[in-house]
Amino acid sequence: MTLEPLPFPDDSTAWPAFAADRPTARIQCVREIDGRLKREQTLSTRERLELWNDADIALSEALSEAYVLSEAHPDAAVREIAEAQVQAVESLSASRLLDRGLWDAFAHASAEGLDDDEARLLAHLLRDFRRGGVELDDADRERARQLADRDTELSLAFSRNIRDGRREITVPVEGLAGMPQDFIDAHPADENGRVTLTTDYPDLMPVRDYAVDRATRIALVSAYNDLAWPDNDPILAELLDVRAERARLLGYSDWADYETETRMIGSGAEVPVFLERLDAASRAAAESEYPLLLERLQRDVPEADRVLIADFWYLLGAIKREQYDVDAQQVRSYFPFESVTAGVLEVTGRLLNVEYVPVDVPAWHEDVRTFDVVRAGDRLGRIHLDLHPREGKFNHAACFPLAPGVAGRVLPEAALLCNFSRGLLEHDEVVTFFHEFGHLVHDILGGRQRFARFSGVSTEWDFVEAPSQLLEEWAWDAEVLASFSRNAEGAPIPADLVARMRTADAFGRALEVRRQLGHANVSYRLHVDRPADLQAETERIYSATSPVQPLPGLHSYAGFGHLTGYGACYYTYQWSLVIARDLLSGFGGGLMDAEAAHRYRTEVLERGGSRDAKDLVEAFLGRPFTFDAYREWLAGR
């Protein structure tokens, strides 16, 4: 049976109806399914699970399509329609788990006679109902529904303000000292001799890396750290209160305890334990790295008495250039966007035994490039690459599911929304490209499950980053990079330069872990402690976590988009990195080792969420994962 991909409109005037009608039709489908589940008493448990899966498919399709359009469609009216549909689908999803009629259809079901997939779905479903609040009394169930709806509403508003919060500054021409020539050429001065810079990534990241003028760095990073402020201040404060009340109502001590129940870490109390472990592993190395940054800063700014976050990437680059002979501007000359895109496709295609076949089909914007993912003539899924910034678009980098892969029923589809330059990319951006592409292939290759609930990246949330973090390593391999990198003369990046890059990358690694530790502590503490003064507490946490200090008086939490989706659990990035570093040991024969790649693909990626993450990892490594590889990586070995 040939599965058909999503049919996007080929007429721009049809998008509002598309954004409105498809989710509405799927919501109606779910309501009909729910009616059957509550009405037809003679259904077997297996039949009930199949109907629930039908509803899961409809809900996932409606939600995924609406989310992508709300974050990426160029028409603000379409984004608004899609956002309203996200709210409607999320509200329905939450209300179903409070519906005692639906609960009765499963509450007394037994796993006897079910196969492993069915038994797993039933266990997850019963847990979802309990976590949704179905066993509460009528008044509390209604309050739980209100809180779930309000969480969605506030989260959407928080994300919208970040998406629409683009800021601009102007600096004098001399403020661009040290910037690459192509950047300077693309930013001409106005009649007053001033240059406009924006908080979009193609401006922000090069300025952080190269601007010799500290005032320029501070001005742009300050603007970025106030993204979506003050609008998101009251929104976040209320969101934290809503989540705390919801957690208490459902019988949890706090929101972290609620979120972690379904994750590898197991409980909210284990989050600070893990963060303390990271603190102990990185503190001494960070304290030895920091004086080198401060000394280098004082060569430019003698009166400087501390390194600020606006200095961090510039100083790392300067030290790596001067002490390790790694010039980031030389490195970027090997990474024109088109070559990198072709390289990511070619490398991952070889690794995963797939082809990416370009298809000419309509999409939500002319920048979108669409490919079928094919193996031996069999279309496994479809991907969409939307890789450049524009007004009103999601302004970070992420993979968004579009259709949940279900064996024999739904072709998996997903989209990358990124904000890369159309010219030369920083090596960090190449790493980001590989990282996000890791999510993309995980979603597609894991998209042949029987049940939508376990399709693609639907694994424990503190494992989901591990496959992407693992794929980053391919962006550090000399042979891999040589296969697609090209400078203006057509030469690939030299192996000795990549070797120096790898050596230099170890410097500042502990400080970067401290920066990530700061994010994780902010995410956890804001949700658990709910401080009255968000600005003061966020600044205190960052100041206490790393010797590299935050810019004072700013409001980075207002633009911290992960506070909605990741909630109290930003720790997951380092938790999954521990796993990723261990997974890498399975490629002892080389990154392109065919046997290791096949085993990884079949034991991890293609399983989707059909097994617990710890079992996926153990199946690939032949043992449980450990902290050892991460500790060695942190030590620069």
C-alpha positions as CSV (number, residue, x, y, z in Angstrom):
1,M,0.0,0.0,0.0
2,T,1.4,3.4,-1.0
3,L,1.0,6.1,1.6
4,E,0.4,9.6,0.4
5,P,2.1,12.7,2.0
6,L,0.3,15.8,3.2
7,P,-1.4,17.8,0.4
8,F,-0.5,21.5,1.0
9,P,-2.4,24.2,-0.9
10,D,-0.9,25.4,-4.2
11,D,-3.0,28.6,-4.0
12,S,-2.0,31.2,-1.4
13,T,-5.7,32.1,-0.8
14,A,-6.4,28.5,0.2
15,W,-4.1,28.5,3.3
16,P,-6.6,30.1,5.8
17,A,-9.2,27.4,5.0
18,F,-6.5,24.7,5.2
19,A,-5.3,25.9,8.6
20,A,-8.9,26.0,9.9
21,D,-10.6,23.1,8.2
22,R,-8.2,20.2,8.6
23,P,-7.8,20.4,12.4
24,T,-11.6,21.0,12.7
25,A,-12.3,17.8,10.7
26,R,-9.9,15.8,12.9
27,I,-11.4,17.2,16.1
28,Q,-14.8,16.0,14.9
29,C,-13.4,12.6,14.0
30,V,-12.0,12.3,17.6
31,R,-15.4,13.2,19.0
32,E,-17.0,10.5,17.0
33,I,-14.5,7.9,18.1
34,D,-15.0,8.9,21.7
35,G,-18.7,8.5,21.3
36,R,-18.1,4.9,20.1
37,L,-15.8,4.1,23.0
38,K,-18.3,5.3,25.5
39,R,-21.4,3.8,23.8
40,E,-20.3,0.4,22.5
41,Q,-20.0,-1.8,25.6
42,T,-19.2,-5.0,23.8
43,L,-15.9,-3.9,22.3
44,S,-12.8,-5.9,23.2
45,T,-9.8,-4.2,24.8
46,R,-7.9,-4.7,21.6
47,E,-10.7,-3.0,19.6
48,R,-10.8,-0.1,22.1
49,L,-7.0,0.4,21.8
50,E,-7.3,0.5,18.0
51,L,-10.0,3.1,18.3
52,W,-7.9,5.1,20.7
53,N,-5.0,4.9,18.2
54,D,-7.3,6.2,15.5
55,A,-8.0,9.2,17.7
56,D,-4.3,9.6,18.5
57,I,-3.5,9.8,14.8
58,A,-6.2,12.4,14.2
59,L,-5.1,14.5,17.2
60,S,-1.4,14.3,16.3
61,E,-2.0,15.3,12.7
62,A,-4.2,18.2,13.7
63,L,-1.8,19.5,16.3
64,S,1.4,19.0,14.3
65,E,0.1,20.8,11.2
66,A,-1.3,23.7,13.3
67,Y,1.9,24.1,15.3
68,V,4.1,24.3,12.1
69,L,1.8,26.8,10.5
70,S,1.6,28.9,13.7
71,E,5.4,29.1,13.8
72,A,6.3,29.3,10.1
73,H,3.5,30.6,7.8
74,P,4.4,34.0,6.4
75,D,0.8,35.3,6.7
76,A,0.0,36.5,10.2
77,A,-3.7,35.8,9.7
78,V,-2.9,32.1,8.9
79,R,-0.6,32.0,12.0
80,E,-3.4,33.3,14.1
81,I,-5.9,30.7,12.8
82,A,-3.4,27.9,13.3
83,E,-2.6,29.1,16.9
84,A,-6.3,29.0,17.7
85,Q,-6.4,25.4,16.4
86,V,-3.5,24.4,18.5
87,Q,-5.4,25.7,21.5
88,A,-8.5,23.8,20.5
89,V,-6.6,20.5,19.9
90,E,-4.7,20.8,23.2
91,S,-7.9,21.6,25.0
92,L,-9.6,18.5,23.6
93,S,-6.6,16.3,24.4
94,A,-6.6,17.4,28.0
95,S,-10.4,17.1,28.4
96,R,-10.4,13.5,27.1
97,L,-8.1,12.5,30.0
98,L,-10.7,13.9,32.4
99,D,-13.7,12.2,30.7
100,R,-14.9,9.4,33.1
101,G,-16.9,7.8,30.2
102,L,-13.7,7.3,28.3
103,W,-11.9,6.2,31.5
104,D,-14.6,3.6,32.0
105,A,-13.8,2.1,28.6
106,F,-10.3,1.2,29.8
107,A,-10.2,1.4,33.6
108,H,-10.9,-2.3,34.2
109,A,-9.1,-3.6,31.1
110,S,-6.6,-6.4,31.5
111,A,-3.4,-6.9,29.6
112,E,-4.1,-10.6,29.4
113,G,-4.2,-11.7,25.8
114,L,-2.7,-8.5,24.5
115,D,0.6,-8.5,22.5
116,D,3.5,-6.4,23.8
117,D,2.7,-3.3,21.8
118,E,-1.0,-3.4,23.0
119,A,0.0,-4.0,26.6
120,R,2.5,-1.1,26.5
121,L,-0.2,1.2,25.0
122,L,-2.7,0.2,27.6
123,A,-0.2,0.8,30.5
124,H,0.7,4.3,29.1
125,L,-3.0,5.1,28.5
126,L,-4.0,4.3,32.1
127,R,-1.1,6.3,33.4
128,D,-2.2,9.3,31.2
129,F,-5.7,9.2,32.5
130,R,-4.4,9.2,36.1
131,R,-2.0,12.1,35.3
132,G,-4.8,13.9,33.6
133,G,-6.9,13.9,36.7
134,V,-9.8,11.6,35.8
135,E,-10.0,10.2,39.3
136,L,-10.6,13.7,40.9
137,D,-14.0,14.8,42.1
138,D,-16.2,16.8,39.7
139,A,-15.1,20.2,41.0
140,D,-11.4,19.4,40.9
141,R,-11.7,17.8,37.5
142,E,-13.2,21.0,36.1
143,R,-10.4,23.0,37.7
144,A,-7.8,20.6,36.2
145,R,-9.4,21.2,32.8
146,Q,-9.3,25.0,33.2
147,L,-5.6,24.9,34.3
148,A,-4.6,22.7,31.3
149,D,-6.3,25.1,28.9
150,R,-4.7,28.1,30.6
151,D,-1.3,26.4,30.4
152,T,-1.7,26.0,26.6
153,E,-3.0,29.6,26.2
154,L,-0.1,31.1,28.2
155,S,2.5,28.9,26.5
156,L,1.3,29.9,23.0
157,A,1.4,33.6,24.0
158,F,4.9,33.2,25.5
159,S,6.1,31.6,22.2
160,R,4.3,34.1,20.1
161,N,6.0,37.0,21.9
162,I,9.4,35.5,21.3
163,R,8.7,34.8,17.7
164,D,7.5,38.4,17.1
165,G,10.0,40.0,19.5
166,R,12.7,40.7,17.0
167,R,14.8,43.8,18.0
168,E,17.1,46.1,16.2
169,I,20.0,48.2,17.3
170,T,22.3,50.7,15.5
171,V,26.0,50.9,15.9
172,P,28.6,53.1,14.3
173,V,30.5,51.7,11.3
174,E,33.6,51.3,13.4
175,G,31.6,49.1,15.7
176,L,31.8,46.3,13.1
177,A,35.6,46.0,13.5
178,G,36.6,42.4,13.3
179,M,33.5,41.3,11.4
180,P,33.9,39.2,8.3
181,Q,33.9,41.2,5.1
182,D,30.8,39.5,3.7
183,F,29.0,40.6,6.9
184,I,30.2,44.1,6.5
185,D,29.2,44.2,2.9
186,A,25.7,43.0,3.8
187,H,25.3,45.8,6.4
188,P,25.8,49.1,4.8
189,A,25.8,52.3,6.9
190,D,22.9,54.7,6.7
191,E,23.2,58.4,6.0
192,N,24.2,59.0,9.6
193,G,27.1,56.5,9.4
194,R,25.3,53.9,11.5
195,V,24.6,50.2,10.8
196,T,21.5,48.4,11.8
197,L,21.8,45.0,13.5
198,T,19.0,42.6,14.5
199,T,18.6,39.9,17.0
200,D,18.1,37.3,14.2
201,Y,20.7,34.6,14.3
202,P,22.5,35.6,11.1
203,D,23.4,38.9,12.8
204,L,23.5,37.8,16.5
205,M,25.9,34.9,16.2
206,P,28.6,36.5,14.0
207,V,28.6,39.6,16.2
208,R,29.0,37.4,19.3
209,D,31.9,35.6,17.7
210,Y,33.8,38.3,15.9
211,A,33.0,41.9,17.0
212,V,36.1,43.3,18.5
213,D,34.2,46.3,19.8
214,R,32.9,45.2,23.2
215,A,30.1,47.8,23.1
216,T,28.7,46.3,20.0
217,R,28.7,42.8,21.5
218,I,27.0,44.1,24.7
219,A,24.4,46.1,22.8
220,L,23.3,43.3,20.6
221,V,23.4,40.6,23.2
222,S,21.5,42.9,25.6
223,A,18.8,43.4,23.0
224,Y,18.6,39.6,22.6
225,N,18.4,39.1,26.3
226,D,15.4,41.4,26.5
227,L,13.6,39.6,23.7
228,A,9.8,39.5,24.5
229,W,10.2,41.6,27.6
230,P,8.2,43.1,29.3
231,D,5.3,41.3,27.5
232,N,6.4,37.8,28.8
233,D,7.0,38.8,32.4
234,P,3.4,38.5,33.6
235,I,2.7,35.6,31.2
236,L,5.6,33.5,32.7
237,A,4.6,34.5,36.3
238,E,1.1,33.2,35.7
239,L,2.3,30.1,33.8
240,L,4.5,29.1,36.8
241,D,1.5,29.6,39.2
242,V,-0.8,27.6,36.9
243,R,1.6,24.7,36.7
244,A,2.2,24.7,40.4
245,E,-1.5,24.6,41.2
246,R,-2.1,21.9,38.5
247,A,0.7,19.7,40.0
248,R,-0.7,20.0,43.5
249,L,-4.2,19.2,42.3
250,L,-3.0,16.1,40.6
251,G,-1.1,14.9,43.7
252,Y,2.5,16.0,42.9
253,S,4.7,18.1,45.1
254,D,5.6,20.5,42.2
255,W,5.7,20.8,38.5
256,A,9.1,19.1,38.2
257,D,7.7,16.1,40.1
258,Y,4.8,15.9,37.7
259,E,7.0,16.2,34.5
260,T,9.7,13.7,35.5
261,E,7.3,10.9,36.4
262,T,7.3,9.9,32.7
263,R,11.0,10.4,32.1
264,M,14.2,8.4,32.5
265,I,15.2,10.4,35.6
266,G,12.1,9.2,37.4
267,S,11.3,12.0,39.9
268,G,11.7,15.7,40.5
269,A,13.9,15.1,43.5
270,E,16.5,13.6,41.2
271,V,16.9,16.7,39.1
272,P,18.9,18.7,41.6
273,V,20.9,15.5,42.4
274,F,21.9,15.3,38.7
275,L,22.6,19.0,38.5
276,E,24.9,18.7,41.5
277,R,26.7,15.9,39.7
278,L,27.3,18.2,36.7
279,D,28.4,20.9,39.1
280,A,31.0,18.7,40.7
281,A,32.2,17.3,37.3
282,S,32.7,20.8,35.7
283,R,33.6,23.2,38.5
284,A,37.4,22.7,38.7
285,A,37.9,22.8,35.0
286,A,35.7,25.9,34.6
287,E,37.6,27.7,37.3
288,S,40.9,26.9,35.5
289,E,39.5,28.1,32.1
290,Y,38.0,31.4,33.4
291,P,41.2,33.3,34.3
292,L,42.4,32.8,30.7
293,L,39.3,34.4,29.4
294,L,39.6,37.3,31.8
295,E,43.3,37.9,30.9
296,R,42.4,37.9,27.2
297,L,39.6,40.4,27.8
298,Q,41.9,42.7,29.7
299,R,44.2,42.9,26.7
300,D,41.3,44.6,24.9
301,V,39.7,46.3,27.8
302,P,42.3,46.8,30.6
303,E,39.7,48.1,33.1
304,A,37.5,45.0,32.7
305,D,37.1,43.1,36.0
306,R,34.9,40.3,34.9
307,V,33.9,38.4,31.7
308,L,30.3,38.9,30.7
309,I,28.2,36.5,28.6
310,A,28.5,39.0,25.7
311,D,32.2,38.4,25.8
312,F,32.2,34.6,26.0
313,W,32.1,33.5,22.4
314,Y,34.4,36.3,21.2
315,L,37.0,35.4,23.8
316,L,36.8,31.7,23.1
317,G,37.3,32.5,19.4
318,A,40.3,34.8,20.1
319,I,42.0,32.3,22.3
320,K,41.5,29.4,19.9
321,R,42.9,31.6,17.1
322,E,45.9,32.8,19.0
323,Q,46.8,29.7,21.0
324,Y,45.4,26.9,18.9
325,D,45.8,28.4,15.4
326,V,42.1,28.0,14.7
327,D,40.7,31.1,13.0
328,A,36.9,30.9,12.9
329,Q,36.7,33.2,9.9
330,Q,39.0,30.9,8.0
331,V,36.9,27.9,9.1
332,R,33.6,29.5,8.0
333,S,35.1,30.0,4.5
334,Y,34.7,26.3,4.0
335,F,31.0,26.1,4.8
336,P,28.8,27.9,2.2
337,F,25.2,27.1,3.1
338,E,24.4,25.2,-0.1
339,S,27.5,22.9,0.3
340,V,26.6,22.2,3.9
341,T,23.0,21.4,3.1
342,A,24.1,18.9,0.4
343,G,26.7,17.5,2.7
344,V,24.2,16.9,5.6
345,L,21.9,15.0,3.2
346,E,24.7,13.0,1.6
347,V,26.4,12.0,4.9
348,T,23.2,11.1,6.8
349,G,22.0,9.3,3.6
350,R,25.1,7.1,3.6
351,L,25.0,6.5,7.3
352,L,21.4,5.5,7.5
353,N,21.1,3.8,4.1
354,V,18.6,6.2,2.6
355,E,18.3,8.7,-0.2
356,Y,16.7,12.1,-0.1
357,V,14.8,12.6,-3.4
358,P,13.8,16.3,-4.0
359,V,10.1,16.8,-4.8
360,D,8.5,19.9,-6.3
361,V,5.4,20.4,-4.2
362,P,3.6,23.4,-2.6
363,A,4.6,24.4,0.9
364,W,3.9,27.2,3.3
365,H,6.8,29.4,1.9
366,E,9.0,29.5,-1.2
367,D,12.1,28.9,1.0
368,V,10.9,25.4,1.9
369,R,12.7,22.5,0.2
370,T,11.0,19.1,0.3
371,F,12.5,15.7,0.0
372,D,11.2,12.1,0.1
373,V,13.2,9.8,2.3
374,V,13.6,6.6,0.2
375,R,15.3,3.2,0.8
376,A,15.5,0.7,-2.0
377,G,12.6,2.4,-3.8
378,D,10.4,2.4,-0.7
379,R,9.3,5.9,0.5
380,L,9.9,6.0,4.2
381,G,8.7,9.5,4.8
382,R,8.9,13.1,3.7
383,I,11.0,16.0,5.1
384,H,10.7,19.8,4.7
385,L,13.7,22.1,5.2
386,D,12.7,25.8,6.1
387,L,16.2,27.1,6.9
388,H,16.3,30.9,6.6
389,P,14.9,33.7,8.9
390,R,12.0,35.9,8.0
391,E,9.6,38.1,9.9
392,G,7.1,36.2,12.0
393,K,8.9,32.9,11.8
394,F,10.1,30.8,14.7
395,N,13.5,32.3,15.5
396,H,15.6,29.4,16.8
397,A,16.3,25.9,15.3
398,A,14.1,22.9,15.8
399,C,12.5,19.9,14.3
400,F,8.7,20.0,14.1
401,P,6.7,16.8,13.4
402,L,4.0,17.1,10.8
403,A,2.5,13.7,10.5
404,P,2.8,10.7,12.9
405,G,4.2,7.7,11.1
406,V,2.0,4.7,11.6
407,A,2.8,1.5,9.7
408,G,0.5,1.0,6.7
409,R,-1.6,4.1,7.5
410,V,0.3,7.4,7.8
411,L,3.5,8.4,6.1
412,P,5.8,10.2,8.6
413,E,6.5,13.8,7.8
414,A,8.5,16.4,9.7
415,A,10.0,19.9,9.1
416,L,13.2,21.7,10.2
417,L,12.6,25.3,11.1
418,C,16.0,27.0,11.3
419,N,17.5,30.5,10.8
420,F,20.7,30.0,8.8
421,S,22.5,32.6,6.7
422,R,22.2,32.1,2.9
423,G,26.0,32.6,2.7
424,L,28.8,31.2,4.8
425,L,27.9,29.3,8.0
426,E,29.9,29.2,11.2
427,H,31.1,25.8,12.2
428,D,28.7,26.0,15.2
429,E,25.9,26.3,12.7
430,V,27.1,23.2,10.9
431,V,27.0,21.4,14.2
432,T,23.5,22.8,14.8
433,F,22.4,21.6,11.3
434,F,23.6,18.0,12.1
435,H,21.9,18.2,15.5
436,E,18.5,19.2,14.2
437,F,18.7,16.8,11.3
438,G,19.2,14.1,13.9
439,H,15.7,14.8,15.2
440,L,14.4,14.8,11.7
441,V,15.7,11.3,10.7
442,H,14.8,9.9,14.1
443,D,11.2,11.1,13.5
444,I,11.1,9.6,10.0
445,L,12.9,6.3,10.6
446,G,11.0,5.7,13.9
447,G,7.8,6.4,12.0
448,R,6.7,2.8,11.3
449,Q,5.1,1.9,14.6
450,R,1.8,0.3,15.0
451,F,0.6,3.0,17.4
452,A,0.9,6.7,16.9
453,R,1.7,7.0,20.6
454,F,5.1,5.5,20.0
455,S,6.0,7.0,16.6
456,G,9.2,8.8,15.8
457,V,10.6,10.9,18.6
458,S,7.9,10.0,21.0
459,T,10.4,8.7,23.6
460,E,11.1,9.8,27.1
461,W,11.8,13.5,26.9
462,D,15.2,13.3,28.6
463,F,16.3,10.8,25.9
464,V,15.0,12.6,22.8
465,E,18.1,14.8,22.4
466,A,20.6,12.0,22.6
467,P,20.3,10.9,18.9
468,S,20.7,14.5,17.8
469,Q,23.7,15.1,20.1
470,L,25.3,12.0,18.8
471,L,24.9,13.1,15.2
472,E,26.8,16.3,16.1
473,E,30.0,14.2,16.2
474,W,29.9,13.8,12.4
475,A,30.3,17.6,12.1
476,W,33.7,17.2,13.8
477,D,35.1,14.4,11.7
478,A,37.8,15.4,9.2
479,E,36.8,12.9,6.5
480,V,33.1,13.7,6.8
481,L,33.8,17.5,6.6
482,A,36.1,17.0,3.7
483,S,33.3,15.3,1.8
484,F,31.3,18.5,1.5
485,S,33.2,21.5,2.7
486,R,34.5,23.8,-0.1
487,N,36.1,27.3,0.1
488,A,36.0,29.8,-2.7
489,E,38.8,28.0,-4.5
490,G,36.9,24.7,-4.3
491,A,39.3,23.1,-1.7
492,P,37.9,21.0,1.2
493,I,38.8,21.9,4.8
494,P,42.3,20.5,5.6
495,A,42.4,17.6,8.0
496,D,45.1,19.3,10.1
497,L,42.8,22.3,10.6
498,V,40.0,20.0,11.8
499,A,42.4,18.4,14.2
500,R,43.2,21.8,15.6
501,M,39.5,22.6,15.8
502,R,38.9,19.4,17.8
503,T,41.8,20.2,20.2
504,A,40.6,23.8,20.6
505,D,37.0,22.8,21.2
506,A,38.0,21.2,24.5
507,F,39.0,24.7,25.8
508,G,35.9,26.4,27.2
509,R,33.9,23.1,27.3
510,A,33.6,23.2,31.1
511,L,32.5,26.8,31.0
512,E,29.9,25.9,28.4
513,V,28.6,23.1,30.6
514,R,28.3,25.7,33.4
515,R,26.3,27.9,31.0
516,Q,24.0,25.0,30.3
517,L,23.9,24.2,34.0
518,G,22.6,27.8,34.5
519,H,19.8,27.2,32.1
520,A,18.9,24.0,33.8
521,N,18.9,25.6,37.2
522,V,16.7,28.5,36.0
523,S,14.3,26.1,34.4
524,Y,14.0,24.0,37.5
525,R,14.1,26.7,40.2
526,L,11.6,29.1,38.5
527,H,9.1,26.2,38.4
528,V,9.8,24.8,41.9
529,D,10.5,27.9,43.9
530,R,8.4,30.4,41.9
531,P,10.3,33.5,43.0
532,A,8.4,36.8,43.3
533,D,11.1,38.6,41.4
534,L,11.9,36.6,38.2
535,Q,14.6,39.0,37.1
536,A,16.5,39.0,40.3
537,E,16.4,35.3,40.8
538,T,17.3,34.4,37.3
539,E,20.3,36.8,37.4
540,R,21.3,35.4,40.8
541,I,21.2,31.8,39.5
542,Y,23.3,32.6,36.4
543,S,25.8,34.6,38.5
544,A,26.2,31.8,41.0
545,T,26.5,29.0,38.4
546,S,29.2,30.3,36.2
547,P,32.2,32.6,36.5
548,V,31.1,34.1,33.2
549,Q,28.5,36.6,34.4
550,P,25.1,37.5,32.9
551,L,24.5,41.1,31.7
552,P,23.0,42.9,34.7
553,G,19.5,44.1,34.8
554,L,18.2,42.1,31.8
555,H,15.4,39.6,31.4
556,S,16.6,36.6,29.5
557,Y,13.9,34.4,31.0
558,A,11.3,36.3,28.9
559,G,12.9,34.9,25.8
560,F,13.8,31.5,27.1
561,G,11.5,29.5,24.8
562,H,12.3,26.2,26.4
563,L,10.4,27.2,29.5
564,T,7.2,26.3,27.8
565,G,8.0,22.9,26.2
566,Y,10.7,21.7,28.5
567,G,9.2,23.3,31.6
568,A,11.2,22.5,34.7
569,C,13.3,20.0,32.9
570,Y,16.0,21.7,30.8
571,Y,18.4,19.3,32.6
572,T,17.5,16.9,29.8
573,Y,20.1,18.4,27.4
574,Q,22.9,17.3,29.7
575,W,21.2,14.1,30.7
576,S,20.9,13.1,27.1
577,L,24.4,14.3,26.3
578,V,25.7,11.8,28.9
579,I,23.9,9.1,26.9
580,A,25.1,10.5,23.5
581,R,28.7,10.4,24.6
582,D,28.3,6.8,25.6
583,L,26.4,5.9,22.4
584,L,29.4,7.2,20.5
585,S,31.5,4.4,21.9
586,G,29.5,2.0,19.9
587,F,31.1,3.5,16.7
588,G,34.5,2.3,17.7
589,G,35.2,1.2,14.1
590,G,34.7,4.7,12.8
591,L,31.8,7.1,12.3
592,M,30.9,5.6,9.0
593,D,31.2,2.0,10.1
594,A,28.4,0.1,8.3
595,E,27.8,-2.5,11.0
596,A,27.6,0.0,13.9
597,A,25.4,2.3,11.8
598,H,23.0,-0.5,10.9
599,R,22.8,-1.6,14.6
600,Y,22.2,1.9,15.8
601,R,19.6,2.5,13.1
602,T,17.6,-0.7,13.9
603,E,18.0,-0.8,17.7
604,V,17.5,2.9,18.4
605,L,16.2,5.1,15.7
606,E,13.7,2.7,14.0
607,R,12.3,1.6,17.4
608,G,10.8,5.1,18.0
609,G,9.2,5.0,21.4
610,S,8.1,1.4,21.2
611,R,10.6,0.5,24.0
612,D,11.8,2.3,27.1
613,A,14.8,4.5,26.3
614,K,17.1,2.6,28.7
615,D,16.3,-0.6,26.8
616,L,17.1,1.1,23.4
617,V,20.5,2.2,24.7
618,E,21.3,-1.1,26.3
619,A,20.3,-3.0,23.1
620,F,22.8,-0.9,21.1
621,L,25.7,-0.8,23.6
622,G,25.1,-4.2,25.1
623,R,25.1,-2.7,28.6
624,P,23.4,0.1,30.5
625,F,24.8,3.6,29.8
626,T,27.3,5.2,32.2
627,F,28.6,8.6,33.1
628,D,32.2,7.7,32.2
629,A,32.3,8.8,28.5
630,Y,30.8,12.2,29.4
631,R,33.3,12.7,32.2
632,E,36.2,11.9,29.8
633,W,34.7,14.3,27.2
634,L,34.4,17.0,29.8
635,A,38.1,16.5,30.6
636,G,39.0,17.0,27.0
637,R,39.9,13.3,26.3
